[in-house]
Amino acid sequence: MGAMPVTSSPPLTADLVRGLATIGDFELTVCTDGPYRLDGGAMFGVVPKPMWQKRAPADDNNTILLGLNTVVVRTGKHTVVIETGIGNKQPDKMRQIHQNQELLPQSLAAADVRPEEVDVVINTHLHFDHCGWNTTLHPDGSVTPTFPNARYFAHRGEVEHGHMQYDRDRVSYLSPNYDPLIANGQMTLLTTEGIAANPEIVPGVSVELFPGHTQQLMGVHIASGDEHACYISDLIPTTAHLDPTWVMGFDLDPMRCIAERKRFYQRAIPEKWLVLFTHDHATPMAYVEWSDKGKPIVSAGVTR
């Protein structure tokens, strides 16, 4: 069975659970940390506003609505969480800018996912809007793991880059999202060589490097039976970014992003992968096909 939209849940649950799908024997649930807003120009880089605003309308502050999609994969043996949103550690000024809502705990509850049952958490990279609920900030200032029984996985290079606090992107890396997990032994730091030798995290769930947005950005493959899904993270953040050249101002290596998108489509389209989009609130997952002009577009049918 292919991807299926949520159609029969109560209104609150329907808002908090963004989508359901099955991939072979695996159940996929798209949860959310809520919508948030970012500058449209930054999200589309050198693409002129008259072009991108047709796909992503901007408000008076030039910001566009984005999603924070967490995918829960139930394999029958494991409960895997991919990405954890912005979390609850943003200072008030940043909350006002992003208008983020800190909804992931409610969303997981609506999807009947208990934090204690999650045994694997995968961070594709360590920007603040992808790993915020790795840990929870409490009123007394303490920080504890949100998923107490989970093994967390991230790339060692992401941690090292975040610790350098470069002027270009230091605002994107908040060490309380990952350093406590390294200190207590819950986070496994992957290496490029290790991924090449053994990309599988648990049976049917594996990672692959798609560098460009960051040097060590990882996509997450989900495979069961003859079906395949891929959480492609910020390589293709929304369906508005499907065109290979529509890369972000946030990307550290835009030319590499273009090349990696093309490499992704060479497999994802002919093999009919379900593509999971990290920041598309309205369309968190879709199949992709070639248009009659040779451009990647969302397939007319969500299911196959």
C-alpha positions, 0 to 999 in steps of 0.5 A: 500500500502506498501513502495514504492521507489522514482523512478520518481523525478528529480535527485536533488529531488531523492537525497534529498527525500530518500523514500515514503510509505503509511501506511493505510491512512498515508503518509510517506516521508523519508527526509535527512540531507545528508550522513555523515561518522563515524568510522566503528569500533565504529559502530560495536563494538566488531564485527571484521572488516573482517566481518562488512566491507563486509556489510559496506565498510570502506575508508582509514580512517576506516569510513563508509557512513551513513545516517541521515534519517528524517521521515515526517508523514502526518496523514491528521490532523497532520504533524509529523517529526521524528528526525532532523539530525545533523543540523548546529551547529557543529564546523568546526573540527567536520564537517571535521570529519563527512563530514556532509552536513546540507541538511535537509531544502533543503530535506524538501523543495524538499518533499514540507514540510514547517517548519511552517506546522509541528506541532509535532517533536519527538526526539527518543533521544538527541544525536547530530545527531538526534536533530540538526535541532530542532533549527537553528543557525543564523550568529549573534549567535542566535538560534531559533526553526526550526519548529516554530509551532511545539510541540517537544517531548523528554524523560526527562531522555535524557535531564537530562543525557545530562546536566550531561556531562559524560565523556563517551558521553558528546560530543553527547549532545549539549544543544542548540539543546533542551534547548531553546525549553524547555525554551520557552515551546515548548518541552514536556519532557516525562517520563517513567511512562507517556509513559507507561500510554499513549504512543500516541503523536497524533492519530496513532503515539506513542512511546515505550522505547527500552533502551540500546543505551541510557537508554531512547531510544524511538522507534516511532510506526506509525499505520493506518488501519491494517498497521504498521511502526516503526522508531526504531532509534539507536536500529537498526541503519542500515540494516547492524546491523540486527543481534541481536549481532551486536551492536555498540560501542556507546551503553551504555548497549550492552547486553540490546540492544541485548535483545531489538532487539530480543523483537522487532523482535518478533513483527515486523517480524510476524506482517510485520512492515515496519522498518524505519532505522535512519542511512541507507542512501541506505535503509532507510526502509524495511520489515524484515523476518527470513532467513533459518538460523533463522537470521533477514534479509531484505525481498526480496520485499520492498512492501507487 
